[in-house]
Amino acid sequence: MLAVVVGVLIVHVLYFLFFMMIGLSSIGGSTSDVSVKDNSVLKISLTADMPDKVTDGMSFDFMSMTPINQLGLNDALKSIEMAKTDDRIKGIYLDMDGASAGTATIEELRNKLIEFKESGKFIISYATAYSQFGYYLASVADEIYVNPQGGMSWQGMCSQIMFYKNLLEKLGVEMQVFRHGQFKSAVEPYICDKMSPANRKQYSVLLNSIWGKVCKGISEARGISVEDLNMYADSLSLRKAQDAVDLKFADAVKYYDEVIDELKSKSGFKGKDKDMFISLDKYAKASVSGGNNKSKNEVAVLFAEGEIVDGNGGNGQMGGDKIAEELRKIRENDDVKAVVLRVNSPGGSGLASEVMWREIQKVKQAGKPIVVSMGNLAASGGYYISCSADYIFAQPTTLTGSIGVFGMFPNLQGLVTDKIGLTIDTVCTNAHADFGSTMRPVTDMEYNYVQQSIEDFYDTFLTRVFDGRKGKGAEGHVLSEKALVDSIGQGRVWAGADAIEIGLVDELGGLNDAVKKAVALANLSDNYKIVEYPAKKEWFETLSEQFDISTRIMKSELGENYIYYQNAKRVAETSGIQARMEHDIIIK
């Protein structure tokens, strides 16, 4: 036993020294150390989901024992903008194999690539096989190539939901649900075995809106009519690589080495093939913020990303207290003249949403305009904190709205007593002392007690939206009274392109558009610099948060099915009133 204890201590010491060396190495490298060769080609790969901003000081994959070079959308956009005028960069190579990113993230990158083409520099895309969203991004390229034995997915979009009702019944578990909103379908998987008519309706409208945007963009870029695009999808016309060329989706079938030869010819690069490329994450280290970096006037860009939770939150979460603290820093900083709030969240805790909403009001009262930029989704609690901004931008494919609330907790009595054989006996001082216990169903009085709290919070939600958005909307849809907010609420999710007409969003655009609007509202002209919040974590803090080996193994083994494990875990940890849309919307 002593040998085991000593061995474990030695291993931990070696791990500590190893990570100290990595950390010091990462600290030692500065952004000015990036070497960009003449006639280089900027390589963009999207093999993993791209967050809006990377706050970790340094990430490390403990499964492969290698560092993770993750890039945020904010740095990606800055890098493409910088490459536009960088004489060392002759063009962009889109490596679209395994492309994965959110719909609005793809939209922002695509728009930035369209701007990049104004420089006259080339964009070439290549993949052995294109996914639909990967192809949507690639469609802006000057030349699109595909491997001769590869292919392209083109079949339309769908969204699937897994329902747990029958499983829970077999286990003897009853989910006790409280909600307001006929479209508030976040609870449906636990009480239904298929979509409700209302939920099916909203998904149909949502998917058709996003699909319509994708088809229109590809049609404009490739000269294929929208009617033909839908016909090709319905008839599964793209079976092999040559089909993509014949139907004008691609320009030619080529092997990778042939694409490399063309890139070298276009760029004029004379060295080894691998030295021609500089990856987007490396090039980002040389990027600088927009505006005038010597100015004392700051435009604060606050990234609020992830599921909304009480407290400070963890990785992938938006802690209400943490964001509120950042908002207080911004409010008390006299150099900050305007604020851009970048929201990318499905919502979550109603209480945490209210805490952040209050701090946003305090920032506005301090005379600092706030502009919201919505990412892939800004729904429910994500919209709650957005609705009072001076101006709201969204992408056409942003998922937003979902104005509704719910609460639920399980009754495990059937599982524990009938299935396992355990019995529970309770002594209470008062009639409802054990209210909230998972070992019995709620009484009618208790149900009404919780449901009234749901109704109260929903009314507060409507008030927040009406106060922030009254008078907005297209003709015939102007939000002139709170009842109209209720009519577009009820938990319904909207695509950004549709949200403008009903007054939830002011304009279609991305993060850069939001910055420009904030600058205009604050009358800063070009006299400003951008400061991003929150600051990056220290490398050691990041490493200490990444010792959850079991989670990494689970992700590795379950793959895309890991989300269902997350759902079950989230239900077990949920407490209080929730302003959240379905966190497991999967669009393919």
Protein Blocks (a to p, Z undefined) as FASTA:
>chain_A
ZZmmmmmmmmmmmmmmmmmmmmmmmmmpcfklpccdehiacddddfbccdfbdfbfbdcd
fklopacddddfklmmmmmmmmmmmmklgbdcddfehiacdfklmmmmmmmmmmmmmnop
acddddfbdcfklmmmmmmpmbdcddfklccddebjadddddfklmmmmnopacdddded
jklmmlmmmmccbdcfklmmmmmmmmmmmmmmmmmmmmmmnopafklmmmmmmnomalbf
mlmmmnomambdcdfklmmmmmmmmnopabdfklmpccfklmmmmpccehjfkbmbdcdd
dddedjddehjbpehiacfklmmmmmmmmmmmmklmbdcdddddebjafklmmmmmmmmm
mmmmnopacdddddfbcghjlmmmmmmpmbdcddfklcehjiacddddddfklmmmmmno
pacddddfbfklmgoiakbccdfklmmmmmmmmmmmmmmmmmmmmmmmgoiacehiacfb
fklmmmmnnopacdfklmmmnopafbgcdfklmmmmmmmmnonojaccdddddddddfkl
mmmmmmmmklmmmmmmnmmmlmmmmmmmmmmmggcjdddddfkbccZZ
